[in-house]
């Protein structure tokens, strides 16, 4: 029974023909109430829906995918809000080319060392 709580949630099919979604549509897709989406917006700054002139929220496909990921972390894998926030940051760091564990600074240092060695080699060859 404990394994059921850590299983990923059912995949949701996002309509391919739509670019923007209203909060009610997103709530149905994600499977939560609209107030939960508004709360998640305040907790996860990665979710930033646009607003119409009348201040209605318009979610992009990327926002819906992020909200589905948040729901999976919170409800499927039982993360806390803070834990889910950290996991999303780690995933974003990995997608940007880092490993998310702070080794990016080490990689930058190594690149700088190699660059200085190459510049020194160029000076000796010139």
C-alpha positions as CSV (number, residue, x, y, z in Angstrom):
1,X,0.0,0.0,0.0
2,X,2.9,2.4,0.7
3,X,4.1,1.7,-2.9
4,X,0.9,3.1,-4.3
5,X,1.6,6.5,-2.7
6,X,4.9,6.8,-4.4
7,X,3.8,5.7,-7.9
8,X,3.6,8.4,-10.6
9,X,0.1,9.6,-11.4
10,X,-1.7,8.7,-14.6
11,X,-0.4,10.6,-17.7
12,X,-2.7,13.4,-18.9
13,X,-3.2,14.2,-22.5
14,X,-3.0,17.9,-23.1
15,X,-5.0,19.0,-26.2
16,X,-2.5,19.7,-29.0
17,X,-4.6,22.2,-30.8
18,X,-4.7,24.7,-28.0
19,X,-2.0,27.3,-27.1
20,X,-3.7,28.8,-24.1
21,X,-5.9,27.4,-21.3
22,X,-8.2,29.1,-18.8
23,X,-7.9,28.2,-15.2
24,X,-11.0,26.0,-15.2
25,X,-9.6,24.0,-18.1
26,X,-6.3,23.6,-16.4
27,X,-8.0,22.6,-13.2
28,X,-9.8,19.8,-15.0
29,X,-6.6,18.6,-16.8
30,X,-4.5,18.6,-13.6
31,X,-7.3,17.2,-11.5
32,X,-7.3,19.9,-8.7
33,X,-9.6,22.9,-7.9
34,X,-8.8,26.3,-9.3
35,X,-7.8,27.7,-5.8
36,X,-5.1,25.0,-5.6
37,X,-3.6,26.3,-8.9
38,X,-3.6,29.8,-7.5
39,X,-1.9,28.6,-4.4
40,X,0.7,26.7,-6.4
41,X,1.4,29.9,-8.4
42,X,2.3,31.7,-5.2
43,X,4.5,28.8,-4.0
44,X,6.2,27.9,-7.3
45,X,7.4,31.0,-9.1
46,X,8.2,28.9,-12.2
47,X,4.4,28.9,-12.9
48,X,3.6,32.3,-14.4
49,X,0.3,32.4,-16.3
50,X,-0.4,35.4,-18.4
51,X,-3.4,37.6,-17.7
52,X,-6.0,39.0,-20.1
53,X,-7.2,42.6,-19.9
54,X,-9.9,41.5,-17.6
55,X,-7.3,39.8,-15.3
56,X,-8.3,36.2,-16.2
57,X,-5.4,33.8,-16.1
58,X,-4.2,32.2,-19.3
59,X,-1.9,29.2,-18.9
60,X,0.5,28.2,-21.7
61,X,1.2,24.5,-22.5
62,X,4.5,24.8,-20.6
63,X,2.6,26.0,-17.5
64,X,0.2,23.1,-17.7
65,X,3.1,20.6,-18.0
66,X,4.8,22.2,-15.0
67,X,1.6,22.0,-13.0
68,X,1.2,18.3,-13.9
69,X,4.8,17.8,-12.7
70,X,4.1,19.7,-9.5
71,X,1.0,17.5,-8.9
72,X,3.0,14.4,-9.5
73,X,5.7,15.5,-7.0
74,X,3.2,16.6,-4.3
75,X,0.4,13.9,-4.7
76,X,2.2,11.0,-6.4
77,X,5.6,11.1,-4.8
78,X,4.4,12.7,-1.6
79,X,7.0,15.6,-1.6
80,X,6.5,18.6,0.6
81,X,6.1,22.0,-1.1
82,X,9.7,22.8,-0.2
83,X,10.9,19.4,-1.5
84,X,9.0,19.8,-4.7
85,X,10.5,23.3,-5.2
86,X,14.0,22.0,-4.7
87,X,13.4,19.1,-7.1
88,X,12.1,21.4,-9.8
89,X,15.2,23.6,-9.3
90,X,17.4,20.5,-9.7
91,X,15.6,19.4,-12.8
92,X,15.9,22.9,-14.3
93,X,19.7,22.9,-13.5
94,X,20.1,19.6,-15.2
95,X,18.2,20.8,-18.3
96,X,20.4,23.9,-18.5
97,X,23.5,21.7,-18.6
98,X,24.5,21.6,-14.9
99,X,24.1,18.7,-12.6
100,X,22.2,20.6,-10.0
101,X,24.5,19.5,-7.2
102,X,26.9,22.5,-7.3
103,X,29.4,20.9,-9.6
104,X,28.8,23.7,-12.1
105,X,31.2,25.9,-10.3
106,X,33.9,23.1,-10.5
107,X,33.2,22.8,-14.2
108,X,33.6,26.5,-14.7
109,X,36.8,26.5,-12.8
110,X,38.2,23.7,-15.0
111,X,37.1,25.5,-18.2
112,X,38.9,28.7,-17.0
113,X,42.1,26.7,-16.2
114,X,42.0,25.1,-19.7
115,X,41.4,28.4,-21.3
116,X,44.4,30.0,-19.5
117,X,46.6,27.0,-20.5
118,X,45.5,27.4,-24.1
119,X,46.2,31.1,-24.1
120,X,49.6,30.5,-22.6
121,X,50.3,27.9,-25.3
122,X,49.2,30.3,-28.0
123,X,51.6,32.9,-26.6
124,X,54.5,30.5,-26.7
125,X,53.7,29.4,-30.2
126,X,53.4,33.0,-31.5
